[in-house]
């Protein structure tokens, strides 16, 4: 999949799931997990998803609903129960989407990747948030 950087316009190929970086992040005492893409040319950070504890709980509910629908389909459940399960799954998916949008709205600043020195002396990339007022 070809991706174009919003910042510099550089086009690069995403070769697989390893291109999306994941890093734990703490902000105002709360813990998050940030999934992001990093432009190989200008090091611009593009946030893919911000996750917190509620995200993981909601995602687990969506996955359970999906598995329930697949099981009902396999055993040939009646159409009324099947339709109810599908509506329930859509509601759960919608709730998860709204939560993800709300999490992204909390962060008005800019994320950057900076070098950080580890205790063993090696250098690694570290996601840093610069809050704008």
N, C-alpha and C positions, 0 to 999 in steps of 0.2 A: 504494500500500500504506500503510495507516494504522499508525503506530507509537506506542506509549505509553512515555513515559520511566519507568524504574524508580525514579528518584529523586523527581521532583515530580508524576508522573502526567499531565503535559502530553501531549496527543495531537497529532501532526503527520503530514502526508502526505509519504512519500518519493516524490519526483518522478522519480528516475532514479539512475544510477550515480554522479553527481556528489555525491549526498548522503553517500556513504561516502567519508570522507577517508582519505588515505594519507600517511604521514609516515615518513621514515627515523628511526631511533632507535638510540642506542648505550647499552649497559648492561654494565658490568663488562668493558669492552674488546671486546665482541662487537657486531656490527652486526645490526640487525633492521629490518624494515619493518612498521609497525603500520597496520592498517585499522581505522577506528573510526567510530562515529556520534556526533554532538554534538547534544545537546538544544538547540533554539533558545531555550528558555525559561530553563533553569537552568544551561546549559553543562555538564551531566553527560556524561562520556565513557563510552561503552559500546564495549568492545573487540569487534570482529568477528573479527579474525584477527591472529596474530603470525607473521611469516615470518622465517626465517633462510636461510642458504645451503643447508642440507640440505633445507629446505622446497622451495626452487626446484628442486633436483635431483630430489626425489621427485615433485613435481608434473609435471616434464618426463617422467619415466618413466610416470606415469599417462596423460598425454596421448598418448605414443607407443603405449601398449597400447590405448588407445581407438581410435586411428587404425588400428592393426593389425587390430582386430576389425571395424571398418567395412570395411576392404579385403577381409578374408576373407569377410565377408557378401556383399559385392558380387560377388566372383568365384565364390562358391559352394563354399568350402572344405569338406572332409569334416567330419562332425560331431565326430569325435574331436579333430582339431586345433583346431576352433572352440571346443569345450568347454574344452580346455586353455588356450587364449588368454583365454577369459572368466574362468576360475579365477585365472589369473595376474594379470589386471587387477584383480580383486576383492582379491587379496592386496596388490597395490601400493596400491590405494585405502585399504585398512585400515591399512597401514603409515603412509601419509600422515596419516590421521586420528589415529592414536596419537601421531604426532610433534607435530601441532598441539595436541592435548590436553596433551602434556608441556610444550610451550612456554608455554601459558597458565598451567600450574601453577607455572612458575618465578617468575611475577610475582604476589606476594601483596599488593602495595600498591595504591595508587590512582593513576590517571592523571588529570591535569587539563590544560586548555588555558589557557595564560597568554599575555599580550601580550609580544612580544619586539621590540626595536628593531633594525632592520637597519642595515648600514653606511651606507646612503644616507639614513638618518633616518626611513624609513617603518616602520610598525608592522605586525606580522604575528602570527598565532596560532602558538604553539609547544607541542607536546605535552611535558608534564613528568611524570615518574614520582616518586611519593612512596612510598618503601619503608617498610613496617611490619614491625616485628620480631615 
